[in-house]
Amino acid sequence: MDALEEEEFHEKISKVKICLEEKNMIIDTLIHQLAEREKQNEKLECEIVGLRKNLEKTKSLNLRFAKGLETLNEIIKV
């Protein structure tokens, strides 16, 4: 290998190293974004559970209200 070929070889190696570093940075960024999305997803899942519990409570109250309204209507009819 002469000096010119060796220089070109080192240049190619340098380019490959730069590409590898860039890809590693991209991977690190994506891993970080994924972790953030997972945290956000977990938070939203907790919010959904809370909202479902609230909905069940509301359904229960609405059912009691409807039964009370029926009873009141029957009393009024009498």
PLY file of the C-alpha trace (Angstrom):
ply
format ascii 1.0
element vertex 78
property float x
property float y
property float z
element edge 77
property int vertex1
property int vertex2
end_header
0.00 0.00 0.00
1.48 3.32 -0.95
1.06 6.58 0.97
-1.85 7.78 -1.20
-3.81 4.56 -0.75
-3.11 4.61 2.99
-4.34 8.21 3.24
-7.53 7.34 1.35
-8.01 4.33 3.60
-7.69 6.48 6.74
-10.06 9.04 5.24
-12.67 6.32 4.60
-12.22 5.02 8.13
-12.73 8.54 9.48
-15.94 8.91 7.46
-17.19 5.55 8.73
-16.40 6.60 12.32
-18.31 9.85 11.85
-21.30 7.99 10.41
-21.19 5.52 13.30
-21.07 8.36 15.85
-24.00 10.08 14.14
-26.02 6.86 14.15
-25.19 6.31 17.83
-26.38 9.84 18.61
-29.60 9.18 16.70
-30.09 5.91 18.60
-29.52 7.67 21.93
-32.01 10.38 20.97
-34.61 7.80 19.95
-34.10 5.84 23.18
-34.60 9.05 25.16
-37.74 9.92 23.17
-39.08 6.40 23.67
-38.53 6.66 27.44
-40.37 9.99 27.48
-43.25 8.53 25.47
-43.46 5.58 27.86
-43.66 7.97 30.83
-46.34 9.98 29.06
-48.22 6.79 28.17
-48.10 5.62 31.78
-49.42 8.98 32.95
-52.26 8.85 30.44
-53.13 5.28 31.45
-53.41 6.41 35.09
-55.63 9.29 33.98
-57.83 6.87 32.03
-58.21 4.63 35.09
-59.22 7.66 37.16
-61.72 8.80 34.56
-63.24 5.31 34.35
-63.68 5.27 38.13
-65.30 8.69 37.94
-67.60 7.48 35.18
-68.68 4.49 37.24
-69.47 6.76 40.20
-71.44 9.06 37.92
-73.38 6.13 36.44
-74.23 4.96 39.96
-75.44 8.44 40.95
-77.46 8.76 37.74
-79.10 5.40 38.38
-80.03 6.43 41.93
-81.33 9.75 40.62
-83.46 8.00 37.98
-84.93 5.62 40.59
-85.62 8.56 42.89
-87.30 10.41 40.04
-89.51 7.41 39.29
-90.50 7.20 42.96
-91.22 10.92 43.06
-93.36 10.67 39.92
-95.33 7.79 41.47
-95.88 9.83 44.65
-97.08 12.78 42.61
-99.52 10.57 40.66
-101.03 9.32 43.90
0 1
1 2
2 3
3 4
4 5
5 6
6 7
7 8
8 9
9 10
10 11
11 12
12 13
13 14
14 15
15 16
16 17
17 18
18 19
19 20
20 21
21 22
22 23
23 24
24 25
25 26
26 27
27 28
28 29
29 30
30 31
31 32
32 33
33 34
34 35
35 36
36 37
37 38
38 39
39 40
40 41
41 42
42 43
43 44
44 45
45 46
46 47
47 48
48 49
49 50
50 51
51 52
52 53
53 54
54 55
55 56
56 57
57 58
58 59
59 60
60 61
61 62
62 63
63 64
64 65
65 66
66 67
67 68
68 69
69 70
70 71
71 72
72 73
73 74
74 75
75 76
76 77
